[in-house]
Amino acid sequence: MDATRITISTPEDHKALLALYPEAFPDEDLTGLVADLLGHPDVLSLTAWTGLSIAGHAVLTRCSVTDDDTRVALLGPLCVAPQAQRQGLGRALIEDAARQLKAESVSAMLVLGDPNYYTLCGFDQVSPVAAPYPLKPEWRDAWRMRPLTDAAPERGTLRVPTPWADPVLWS
Ligand SMILES: CC(C)(COP(=O)(O)OP(=O)(O)OC[C@H]1O[C@@H](n2cnc3c(N)ncnc32)[C@H](O)[C@@H]1OP(=O)(O)O)[C@@H](O)C(=O)NCCC(=O)NCCS
């Protein structure tokens, strides 16, 4: 396999990053959300490369929590091109994000996603922080937290910036 690396996304990456989504998520249209998130001041966007090709993307949105002065980050979307899946890129993106966010004292990462996958990537507890909008009961196990520091929140509700402040994204 070509060498893999993770970089902070630049505007030159955006077209190729947006093109990954219809391939990785054929049943969902996430390009509008991702376009809104790219370049947002609260977002850490990471590009995964195999050789000279863009093969994966992770978006982390820095957020606050009610009743707590800690900062957390919402992971999503995370996507790897179909031909590059199951080769460690998803995990590498998550680990790089964890390292960078911990260095800026972000205390936890939160995700709404497949618990079978995210548990393997360190999201080993159901989030004690409530989602910003009510989740369907069957999604509760999919709302997960990975603590990064001892200050990870134990209660409260996630406060999200504009691109995520849409109940449709959470239902
Ligand atoms: C889900 C996704 C991000 C995983 O990325 P990836 O690079 O293929 O995954 P990795 O190679 O890093 O896998 C890490 C571990 O998770 C396992 N894994 C990968 N995909 C999995 C899945 N869908 N379900 C359960 N486990 C999975 C791998 O076998 C590996 O386990 P191991 O370390 O014990 O071998 C990627 O497959 C993808 O983009 N899928 C389509 C879109 C999607 O579903 N995105 C987010 C989920 S909400």
The ligand as an SDF file (V2000), in Angstrom:
LIG
                    3D

 48 50  0  0  0  0  0  0  0  0999 V2000
  -16.4690    3.6420    8.8890 C   0  0  0  0  0  0  0  0  0  0  0  0
  -15.1660    4.1170    8.2510 C   0  0  0  0  0  0  0  0  0  0  0  0
  -14.9150    5.5790    8.5690 C   0  0  0  0  0  0  0  0  0  0  0  0
  -14.0220    3.2620    8.8440 C   0  0  0  0  0  0  0  0  0  0  0  0
  -12.7880    3.6710    8.3080 O   0  0  0  0  0  0  0  0  0  0  0  0
  -11.7200    2.5770    7.8800 P   0  0  0  0  0  0  0  0  0  0  0  0
  -10.4800    3.2640    7.4780 O   0  0  0  0  0  0  0  0  0  0  0  0
  -12.3640    1.6740    6.8880 O   0  0  0  0  0  0  0  0  0  0  0  0
  -11.5400    1.7780    9.2570 O   0  0  0  0  0  0  0  0  0  0  0  0
  -10.1770    1.2810    9.9280 P   0  0  0  0  0  0  0  0  0  0  0  0
   -9.4000    0.5210    8.8960 O   0  0  0  0  0  0  0  0  0  0  0  0
   -9.5040    2.3990   10.6140 O   0  0  0  0  0  0  0  0  0  0  0  0
  -10.7640    0.2650   10.9900 O   0  0  0  0  0  0  0  0  0  0  0  0
  -10.4390    0.2860   12.3790 C   0  0  0  0  0  0  0  0  0  0  0  0
  -11.0770   -0.9300   13.0040 C   0  0  0  0  0  0  0  0  0  0  0  0
  -12.4950   -0.9170   12.8230 O   0  0  0  0  0  0  0  0  0  0  0  0
  -12.9400   -2.0570   12.0910 C   0  0  0  0  0  0  0  0  0  0  0  0
  -13.9970   -1.5930   11.1940 N   0  0  0  0  0  0  0  0  0  0  0  0
  -13.8620   -0.8750   10.0640 C   0  0  0  0  0  0  0  0  0  0  0  0
  -15.0780   -0.5620    9.5540 N   0  0  0  0  0  0  0  0  0  0  0  0
  -15.9870   -1.0810   10.4100 C   0  0  0  0  0  0  0  0  0  0  0  0
  -17.4140   -1.0920   10.4290 C   0  0  0  0  0  0  0  0  0  0  0  0
  -18.1430   -0.4940    9.4790 N   0  0  0  0  0  0  0  0  0  0  0  0
  -18.0210   -1.7410   11.4460 N   0  0  0  0  0  0  0  0  0  0  0  0
  -17.3020   -2.3370   12.4210 C   0  0  0  0  0  0  0  0  0  0  0  0
  -15.9340   -2.3540   12.4620 N   0  0  0  0  0  0  0  0  0  0  0  0
  -15.2950   -1.7410   11.4530 C   0  0  0  0  0  0  0  0  0  0  0  0
  -11.7050   -2.5430   11.3540 C   0  0  0  0  0  0  0  0  0  0  0  0
  -11.7760   -3.9210   11.0760 O   0  0  0  0  0  0  0  0  0  0  0  0
  -10.6030   -2.2290   12.3470 C   0  0  0  0  0  0  0  0  0  0  0  0
  -10.5810   -3.1870   13.3860 O   0  0  0  0  0  0  0  0  0  0  0  0
   -9.2030   -3.8670   13.8330 P   0  0  0  0  0  0  0  0  0  0  0  0
   -8.2890   -2.7480   14.2130 O   0  0  0  0  0  0  0  0  0  0  0  0
   -9.6050   -4.7480   14.9640 O   0  0  0  0  0  0  0  0  0  0  0  0
   -8.7530   -4.5800   12.6200 O   0  0  0  0  0  0  0  0  0  0  0  0
  -15.1450    3.9080    6.7200 C   0  0  0  0  0  0  0  0  0  0  0  0
  -15.2810    2.5420    6.4430 O   0  0  0  0  0  0  0  0  0  0  0  0
  -16.2300    4.6730    6.0060 C   0  0  0  0  0  0  0  0  0  0  0  0
  -16.0150    5.8100    5.6170 O   0  0  0  0  0  0  0  0  0  0  0  0
  -17.3920    4.0590    5.7880 N   0  0  0  0  0  0  0  0  0  0  0  0
  -18.5010    4.6510    5.0870 C   0  0  0  0  0  0  0  0  0  0  0  0
  -19.0520    5.8490    5.7650 C   0  0  0  0  0  0  0  0  0  0  0  0
  -19.3550    5.6400    7.2400 C   0  0  0  0  0  0  0  0  0  0  0  0
  -20.0610    4.6960    7.5510 O   0  0  0  0  0  0  0  0  0  0  0  0
  -18.8170    6.5660    8.1010 N   0  0  0  0  0  0  0  0  0  0  0  0
  -18.9430    6.6920    9.5030 C   0  0  0  0  0  0  0  0  0  0  0  0
  -19.6810    5.7180   10.3360 C   0  0  0  0  0  0  0  0  0  0  0  0
  -20.9660    6.5770   11.1880 S   0  0  0  0  0  0  0  0  0  0  0  0
  1  2  1  0
  2  3  1  0
  2  4  1  0
  2 36  1  0
  4  5  1  0
  5  6  1  0
  6  7  2  0
  6  8  1  0
  6  9  1  0
  9 10  1  0
 10 11  2  0
 10 12  1  0
 10 13  1  0
 13 14  1  0
 14 15  1  0
 15 16  1  0
 15 30  1  0
 16 17  1  0
 17 18  1  0
 17 28  1  0
 18 19  1  0
 18 27  1  0
 19 20  2  0
 20 21  1  0
 21 22  1  0
 21 27  2  0
 22 23  1  0
 22 24  2  0
 24 25  1  0
 25 26  2  0
 26 27  1  0
 28 29  1  0
 28 30  1  0
 30 31  1  0
 31 32  1  0
 32 33  2  0
 32 34  1  0
 32 35  1  0
 36 37  1  0
 36 38  1  0
 38 39  2  0
 38 40  1  0
 40 41  1  0
 41 42  1  0
 42 43  1  0
 43 44  2  0
 43 45  1  0
 45 46  1  0
 46 47  1  0
 47 48  1  0
M  END
$$$$
